[in-house]
Amino acid sequence: MRARSTCLRGRLRSAAIAANCSRSALTIRAGGIAVIMEHFDPEQCLALVERYRVTHSQFVPTMFSRMLKLPDAARRRYDLSSLEIAIHAAAPCPILVKEQMIDWWGSIIFEYYGATEGLCLVACDTAEWLAHRGTVGRVLAGELHVLDEQMRPVPAGTLGTLWFKPASPFEYFKDPVKTAEARSPDGTLCTVGDVGYVDEDGYVYLTDRRSFMIISGGVNIYPQECENLLITHPLVGDAAVFGVPNVDLGEEVKAVVQPMPGIRPDAAFAEELIAFCRQHLAHIKCPRSIDFEEQLPRLPTGKLYKRLLRDRYWGGRTNRIV
């Protein structure tokens, strides 16, 4: 998060979606202030915006969710009128969370999506998102292709794997297998495994990551929908949903939840959350069981490191199909 100096006020809004580190460096060089939180605390974040008159900021959806769960008095306590742009990225944002943030902060929220592996920038402003709820935006730079398992383009509105045109050849460090999986057979495209679609107007929507798809009784389940729902529960601080072994079905849906401070993580709370999911989703998409963690593993970028959680339940298995 950073505060901008007056000499940067003429910048175009589209420039605010560019690389975060370079923007912070340019701000400092121009005499502005960069405010960096070593650890995110939702109320402290609001206090810092007021104290330093922050104009531009960047968040991940979990930060939005935690700010929204502050008591109303805490949310109203701070003057946030200096904010001109609030950017979010790094993870899918639940529709309800984004709607509530727009209601609170207004039409200053921008979203972008991309991948280090491929030269592509997808982005949208508040007005575009409200007209296409759930989108991560349109392609502003680079090439994006939505392809089926046979590497054929799919029609608008049809799910497929998102592939990018890379700017230059790349390799994952000391991981030739992962490198090969991320490349198309002809080597011209790359993917991080995201699944989604593009609508008739060219807006991109993300469904989930292919590697997290759950196959339960022959049915493909994308856990992101359940994660997005759980995070909206007022007593849930963070959530991860993935597949775990099931002798009969192959996999079943498991949720691991980080409760809000002061919430007792017991069997009754687990049953409450399962019932909450079943009110809004088909039962097959809902967790059969819920475990609790004091803190879910997230990377410094805010991305949920779900593989660490999932691997605990699979142990030494090399085949996920039971």
N, C-alpha and C positions, 0 to 999 in steps of 0.2 A: 504494500500500500504506500502511496506517496502523495505528497502535497506539491502542487505545481506553482512555479514562480510566475509573476505577472507577465514576464517576457515570453511565456509559452502559451498565452491565452488565445493566440490566433491560430493554433493548430487545428487542422481538420479533425473531425471526430473519427474518421476512418483510421487516422494515424494512431489513435488511442488503442487500437486493437493489435498493433504491431508488437514486436518482441518486448517483453516486460523488463528484462535486465537492461537493455539498451535505453529504454525510456527513463528508467531510474537514473542511469549514469548521465544521460543528457540533462535531466532535471538538476542533478547535483552540480554538473558543470556550469549550468546557466544560473546557479545561485539559488535554486529551489531547495526544498526539503523532502527527503525520502524517509518515511516512517516505516520501520520494519519491526514486526512483532516476532520475538524469538519463539513464543508459544501463543497460540490463539486463545484469547479469552473474549467471549462475545461482548460483555459490557465494557471491558477495557477498550475494545476496538471502537465502540461508539464514542467513548470518552476521548480517544486519540483523534478521531475525526473532528470533534468539536474543538479540542485544544489547538490542533495544528491547522485547522481550516482546510482539511484535505479536499482536493478537487477531483483527483483520479484515484481509483482503487481497483484491486483485483482480489477475487475470492474464489473458493471452490464451493459447490452446493452445500456441503456439510456445514460450512461457516454460516451460510444463509439460514439453514435450518436451526442452528443453535441460537442465532440472534433472534429469530422469530419466536423461540420458546422462552425468551426472557419475559419476566412479568411486564405487564403494560406500563407500569410506573417507570421501570427502567428504560423501556423503549422510548418513552416520551421525555425522559429526563435530559436528553442531549440534543444539541442543535446540530442537525446534519445538513443544513441548507447550503453549505459550501460544496457539497458533492455535485459534480457535473456528470461524471461517468463512473459507473460501477461495472467492471468487466468480470465475467466468470467463465471458467473452462475447466479442463482436467478431468471432469467426470460428468455423467449425465445428471441433469437437474430435474427432479420431479416437477410435473406441471403445477401441482398445487403450491409447492414451495415458491416457484417463480411467480405465480399469480399473486401470492401474498406479498412478495418482495416488491412487485410493481405497485400494488396497492399502497404499500408503505413508503417507498422511495420515489415512485413516479416513473416516468419514461426515460430514465437515465441508464437502464440496464442493457448491456451489450453482452453477447455470447459469441465465442468462437470455438472452432474445432479444427484439429489438424493432427499431423503425426510427424515426428522428427524424421522418420524413415522416408517420407514422401513429400515432395514439394506441392503442397495444397493448403489453401486457407479457406475455410468455410466460416461465415459469420452472419450475424443479423442484429438489428437494433430492436428496441422494444416494440415499435409499431409493426414491424415485420413478424415478430414472434406472436403478438396478439392476433394477427391475421392468419397465422399458421401455428397454432399452439402445439408445442412439443418439438418444433424444428430446432436444429442447431444452426440454420442459416442456408445461404446459397454460396456456391463456389465463387470466390473473389479472385483467386489466383491458383494456377496449376490445373491439373486434370484429375477428376474423380470418375471412376467407373463402377457400376453396380453389376456384378456378374454372378451367374449361378455356378453350381459345382463343376460344370463342363466348360467354365470360363466363357460363357455366352452372355451378352447383355440381356438384362431383364426389362420388361415394360415398366413404365412409371407406376409407382404404387406397389410394386412387387419386391418382396424381401430378397436380398442377396448379400454377398460379401463385398465390402467396400475396398476397392483397389485404387492405388495412387500411381501417378507417373513420377518416379524419383528424379531428383535433380542430377544426381551422380550415383555411381555404384556404392553400396554400403554393405557392411558385414557386422553382425552382432559379435561382440568381443568373445573370442574363443568358444563360439557356439555355431559350428557349421550346420548343425541340424536345424536350429531355429532360423538361421539365415536362409536355408533352402526352403523351409516352410513359408517364409515371408515373401518369396519371389514367385512370379508367374513362370510357367514352363519355359517361355521364351526369354525370360529375364527382363522384360520391358516394364513390368509393373511390380508393385510391392503392396503388402497389406499388413496390418497389425491384428487382423482377425475380427474387426468390427463388422456387425451385421446391421443392415438398415435398408432404407429405400429412399427414392427421390420422387416427390409428387409432380403433378402436371405443370406446376409453376417453377420447378427447379429447386425446391427447398428440400434439404436433406434431413432425414430423421434417423436416429440411432435406436436399435432394438436391444442389442447386447453385444457381447464379445463371443465369437464362435467357440472359443475354448471353454467357456463357462456354461454352454448349453447342457441341459440335463436331459437324459433319455430315460424316461420312466415308463415301463410297460409299452415301449415302442412309440411313445409320444414325445415329441421335442418340446422342451419347456425352456424359455429364456427367463432367468431369474431376476433380471433388472426390474421387471414390472413389480415383483413382490418387494424388492428392496426399496423402490421408490414409494411404495405404499407404507411400508413399515416406518420409514423415516418421518412420515407425517404424523405418526402417533405422538401425542404430547409427552409421553413418558419414555420415549426412545431417543437416545442421543446419537446412535449410529447403528447400522445394520448391514449384514452381509448374508447373501443367500446363495447356496450352491448345492450340488448333488453329492450324496453320500451313499455307500453301498446298501443295497437291498436285495436279499437272496431271491425274492420272487420277481421284483420289478426291474432289477438291474441297478437302478438308482432311485432314490427318493429325495424330496426337497427338504433341506435343512436350513434353518436360520440361526445365525449367531448375532446376538443383540448386545449393544452397550447401553445400559439403562441411563436415564438422566440422574444426576446427583441426588442422593437421598432415596432412590427407589430400590426396594428390596427385590432382588432377582430370584424369585421362588417359583414353584410349580404353578401357583395360581396366576402369577403374572404371565407365565408362558402360555397358559390356556387362554388368558384374556387376549393376547396378541394373535394367537391362532384363530380365535373367533373373529377378531377384527379383520384379519385377512380374508376369512371366508364370507364376510359380509360384502366384500368388494371384488373378489376374484373367484374364478372357477376353482373348485376344491383341489383339482389336480395341480394347480399352480401354487397352492398354499403349503407352508411348511408342515410336515408331520410332527416335528419336534423343534424345540428352540433351546439353545444353550446361551449362556451369558458370559461376557468378558468385561473386565473393568475398562479396557481400552482396546479398540480394534487397531490392527496394524495399518498405518497409512504412510505412504512415502512423503518426503518433504514437499512434493508438489501437490499433495492432497489426494492422490490416487489411492484407492483402497487396495492393499496388497492381499487380495483374497486367496491367492494360491497358498500362502502360509497357513491360513485357517483350514482350507480344504484338505491339504496334504496330511493333516493330523488324523483325519478320518479314513483316509485311504491307506495309511501305513506304507508297507512295502509292496503293495499291489502294483503290477506293471500294466494290468489290463483293467479298465474301468467297467467293462461289461462282465457281470457276475455269471 
